[in-house]
Amino acid sequence: PTPPDPASFLREADLRWAKRPDVAAVSEAESLYLKAAELDEKDVLGLIGAVRTKAWLTDHEREARLRAEMAVSAVQTAQWCTRRAPELAACEYWLALAVGLQAREVRLTADDGLKTMVPALEFAIKGDPTYEEAGPHRVMALVLLRAPAWPLGPGDVETGLEHAKQAVTLRPDYPPNVFALAEALAANKDRNGAREAYIKGKALAAALRDASDPDAPFWIVEADEALSKLRP
């Protein structure tokens, strides 16, 4: 019999990932990505895909226990990626994102999580700042905006704003980047600027929704919720 082909598992996983918000399809994608990684000891695409799907599933799970389990699993898979490819910015980026999810779902891990996230994002920024639509700058901005300030943590709203601006400069038409900028402007007391940025990001998301982007409807909801909090 023909041995299993890791590339075929990756292709099938990508097809199922494209069916989001179908939770069952994303769960199937997660399993297929992991199979690809298990079959090829040098694979990182399968591991990255698995972390991405686990992160998505964490955000779309209602039960707290299952969210926590999935977040922990995402961290473990991202760590597997960093062991296989310690020089790869993508692995560090997904490690930072997974650790952030774990910190949110398992609060006892939050302090240690911040100590991992910032260096991982710094590594990703240095290695490939454009990865995942300028994801390293975008996520770093959100970490600095939401973390406690010194001496309790690395929080710094001014530096967070600079990272958000970098993300928008690199990928200006990606709604999450514009939303990160909006959050940063609000944190720096510029409510009008934040409101304008959310409106712009929502318009970008609406255009992507019309182009059948599966994530766009969630971005529109995010913008509406943020705008409701910014009303005078």
C-alpha positions, 0 to 999 in steps of 0.5 A: 500500500502507498504510505500516507502522504503528509502533503495530502493531509495538509491539503485536506486540512486547508480545505476544512479550515476554509469552511469556518465557522463550521466548528466540525470542519475546523475540528477535522482540520486540526486533526489532519494538521496534526497527522501531517506533523506526526508523519513528517518529523521536519514538518512545521506547516502542520504544527502551525495549522494545528495551533491556528485551528486550536486557537480558533476553536478556543475562541468559539467554545462556550464551555470554560473547561473545554476552552482551557483544555484547548488553549493548553493544547495549543501551547503544547503544539506551539512548543513542539513547533519551536523545538522543530524550528527554533529559528522560525518566527512563525513558531514564536508568533503562534507560541505567543498567541497560544500562551495568551489564550492559556493566560486568559483561560487559566488565570494562574498562568497569566504572570508566567505567560507574559514573560513568554509572550513578549520575548516570543513576539520580539523574536517574531518581529525581528524575524518576520514582521509581516507574518500573519498580516503583521501579526507580531506587531498587532499582537504585541500592541494588544499585549502591551495595551492589556497587560498590567503596567510596571512594576506588575507587568510589561503594560505600556499604552504608548509603546502599544500604540507604536506597535499598532501603528506599525501593524497598520503601516505594514498591512493597512487593509487588514481589519484586526490591525485597524482595530488594534490601532483603535484600541490603542488610541482609546487607551491613549485617551483619543476616543474620537480617533478610536471611533474613526478607526473602528468605523474604518475597520468595520468598513474594511470588514464589510468589504471582505464579508462581501468577498466571502471572507469567513472571518469578516462577520466576526470582525464586524461584530467586534467593531459594533461592540467596541463602538457601542462602548465609545458612544458619548 
